[in-house]
Amino acid sequence: MANLQQYPAKICFTAAGMLIHDDKTLLILHKKLNKWLCPGGHMEAGELPHQAAEREFLEETGMAVEAYDPFYTRDSQATEYVPSPVETNLHWISEQNFAERTSDPEAYAEAPVRLKGCEQHIGFLYLVRPTGSIKLQRQVEEVTQIRWVTRGEVADFDLRDDMKAQLQHGFEIVAALKK
């Protein structure tokens, strides 16, 4: 295996929104990945993570949302409110690209551009709330389905274990806020 210090993974930054409404969360079935996820995607140049989560949520579901931090208590004239994510993680997107790039850098340099994308993502997951209608309009280019999932359904739903844990964490935060 290649020296990871010499060949670090190519990391892209992503952000997603977790909407919990009426004890349900909204998930999308991502067309390319064929996985159920919270709506989200790559950050654009000059975009803060929570702004990317809001934009991607709108693009993928047709619903406008705002990211919020339920624990934010400061009121400052010197700083601007920027919500904190409820989860931040690092995960592989293409270990195969990483292995190919690091095992033979010269051959990889000649590879088509389509093989030179992200290898890992740093993902920021925000709690979001609707800013208007909760009417849904799926983006057909990236989203196969949109579905509301109850807290009770999460454990048996077709999700990765880390996604189940993130959703349960979000449900716990929202439930604690109602007390």
ZISULGI-V391483 format. One record per residue. N is the residue number from 0. RES is the residue in one small letter. PHI is phi in radians with two decimals (999 if undefined). Layout:
BEGIN
n->{N;N}
res->{RES;RES}
phi->{PHI;PHI}
END
This chain:
BEGIN
n->{0;1;2;3;4;5;6;7;8;9;10;11;12;13;14;15;16;17;18;19;20;21;22;23;24;25;26;27;28;29;30;31;32;33;34;35;36;37;38;39;40;41;42;43;44;45;46;47;48;49;50;51;52;53;54;55;56;57;58;59;60;61;62;63;64;65;66;67;68;69;70;71;72;73;74;75;76;77;78;79;80;81;82;83;84;85;86;87;88;89;90;91;92;93;94;95;96;97;98;99;100;101;102;103;104;105;106;107;108;109;110;111;112;113;114;115;116;117;118;119;120;121;122;123;124;125;126;127;128;129;130;131;132;133;134;135;136;137;138;139;140;141;142;143;144;145;146;147;148;149;150;151;152;153;154;155;156;157;158;159;160;161;162;163;164;165;166;167;168;169;170;171;172;173;174;175;176;177;178}
res->{m;a;n;l;q;q;y;p;a;k;i;c;f;t;a;a;g;m;l;i;h;d;d;k;t;l;l;i;l;h;k;k;l;n;k;w;l;c;p;g;g;h;m;e;a;g;e;l;p;h;q;a;a;e;r;e;f;l;e;e;t;g;m;a;v;e;a;y;d;p;f;y;t;r;d;s;q;a;t;e;y;v;p;s;p;v;e;t;n;l;h;w;i;s;e;q;n;f;a;e;r;t;s;d;p;e;a;y;a;e;a;p;v;r;l;k;g;c;e;q;h;i;g;f;l;y;l;v;r;p;t;g;s;i;k;l;q;r;q;v;e;e;v;t;q;i;r;w;v;t;r;g;e;v;a;d;f;d;l;r;d;d;m;k;a;q;l;q;h;g;f;e;i;v;a;a;l;k;k}
phi->{999;-1.21;-1.19;-1.19;-1.17;-1.34;-2.22;-1.19;-1.12;-1.37;-1.88;-2.03;-1.78;-2.25;-2.53;-2.45;-2.03;-1.85;-1.74;-2.02;-2.44;0.91;1.06;-2.33;-2.09;-1.73;-2.15;-2.04;-1.68;-1.23;-1.09;-1.24;-1.48;0.94;-2.36;-1.39;-2.53;-1.27;-1.01;3.09;3.06;-1.21;-1.34;-1.69;-0.97;1.38;-1.72;-1.36;-0.97;-1.17;-1.17;-1.12;-1.06;-1.13;-1.11;-1.10;-1.04;-1.08;-1.06;-1.49;-2.09;1.39;-1.86;-1.40;-2.39;-2.23;-1.35;-2.52;-2.06;-1.19;-1.85;-1.27;-2.18;-1.38;-2.18;-2.20;-1.47;-1.59;-2.26;-1.68;-1.15;-2.29;-1.12;-1.57;-1.25;-1.50;-2.55;-2.37;-2.56;-2.09;-2.51;-1.27;-1.93;-2.56;-1.14;-1.12;-1.04;-1.06;-1.08;-1.15;-1.16;-1.49;-1.42;-2.58;-1.00;-1.19;-1.15;-1.11;-1.05;-1.60;-1.18;-1.05;-1.00;-1.05;-1.61;-1.89;-1.47;-1.05;-1.91;-2.38;-2.08;-1.75;-1.89;-1.90;-1.96;-1.96;-1.27;-2.27;-2.35;-1.16;-1.85;-2.86;-1.11;-1.77;-1.20;-1.81;-2.47;-1.17;-1.45;-1.19;-1.20;-2.11;-2.11;-1.43;-2.54;-2.18;-2.63;-1.44;-2.21;-1.34;-1.02;-1.16;-1.40;-0.98;-1.03;-1.81;-1.39;-1.29;-2.30;-1.15;-1.03;-1.16;-1.19;-1.04;-1.11;-1.09;-1.16;-1.08;-1.06;-1.07;-1.06;-1.12;-1.10;-1.13;-1.11;-1.13;-1.20;-1.37;-1.38}
END
